Amino acid sequence: PGASLRRVAIVLFLNTSREASPEGEFEGGLLRLLPDDGPAVELVPREGLAVAFAADLLHEVTPVRRGSRDVLVDWFY
């Protein structure tokens, strides 16, 4: 029930994917935002990238195929 009160979600990437840099620490793990009124937006993880979006926006993370994806996630109410 508390999750329904969330207004904003924030994701902070702590490491970089190999899709962003050959020296990245993992493969996959893209953040995909799925707005109702437009095409999907894929965000490629890079260390230090912060993303904020409406907490009720449908989203997903693609499978991490190799390595470890590290993020911090928080919500604002």
Secondary structure as a PSIPRED ss2 file (coil, helix, strand):
# PSIPRED VFORMAT (PSIPRED V4.0)

   1 P C   1.000  0.000  0.000
   2 G H   0.000  1.000  0.000
   3 A H   0.000  1.000  0.000
   4 S H   0.000  1.000  0.000
   5 L H   0.000  1.000  0.000
   6 R C   1.000  0.000  0.000
   7 R C   1.000  0.000  0.000
   8 V E   0.000  0.000  1.000
   9 A E   0.000  0.000  1.000
  10 I E   0.000  0.000  1.000
  11 V E   0.000  0.000  1.000
  12 L E   0.000  0.000  1.000
  13 F E   0.000  0.000  1.000
  14 L C   1.000  0.000  0.000
  15 N C   1.000  0.000  0.000
  16 T C   1.000  0.000  0.000
  17 S E   0.000  0.000  1.000
  18 R C   1.000  0.000  0.000
  19 E C   1.000  0.000  0.000
  20 A C   1.000  0.000  0.000
  21 S C   1.000  0.000  0.000
  22 P C   1.000  0.000  0.000
  23 E C   1.000  0.000  0.000
  24 G C   1.000  0.000  0.000
  25 E C   1.000  0.000  0.000
  26 F E   0.000  0.000  1.000
  27 E E   0.000  0.000  1.000
  28 G E   0.000  0.000  1.000
  29 G C   1.000  0.000  0.000
  30 L C   1.000  0.000  0.000
  31 L E   0.000  0.000  1.000
  32 R E   0.000  0.000  1.000
  33 L E   0.000  0.000  1.000
  34 L C   1.000  0.000  0.000
  35 P C   1.000  0.000  0.000
  36 D C   1.000  0.000  0.000
  37 D C   1.000  0.000  0.000
  38 G C   1.000  0.000  0.000
  39 P C   1.000  0.000  0.000
  40 A C   1.000  0.000  0.000
  41 V E   0.000  0.000  1.000
  42 E E   0.000  0.000  1.000
  43 L E   0.000  0.000  1.000
  44 V C   1.000  0.000  0.000
  45 P C   1.000  0.000  0.000
  46 R C   1.000  0.000  0.000
  47 E C   1.000  0.000  0.000
  48 G C   1.000  0.000  0.000
  49 L C   1.000  0.000  0.000
  50 A E   0.000  0.000  1.000
  51 V E   0.000  0.000  1.000
  52 A E   0.000  0.000  1.000
  53 F E   0.000  0.000  1.000
  54 A E   0.000  0.000  1.000
  55 A C   1.000  0.000  0.000
  56 D C   1.000  0.000  0.000
  57 L C   1.000  0.000  0.000
  58 L C   1.000  0.000  0.000
  59 H E   0.000  0.000  1.000
  60 E E   0.000  0.000  1.000
  61 V E   0.000  0.000  1.000
  62 T C   1.000  0.000  0.000
  63 P C   1.000  0.000  0.000
  64 V E   0.000  0.000  1.000
  65 R E   0.000  0.000  1.000
  66 R E   0.000  0.000  1.000
  67 G E   0.000  0.000  1.000
  68 S C   1.000  0.000  0.000
  69 R C   1.000  0.000  0.000
  70 D C   1.000  0.000  0.000
  71 V E   0.000  0.000  1.000
  72 L E   0.000  0.000  1.000
  73 V E   0.000  0.000  1.000
  74 D E   0.000  0.000  1.000
  75 W E   0.000  0.000  1.000
  76 F E   0.000  0.000  1.000
  77 Y C   1.000  0.000  0.000
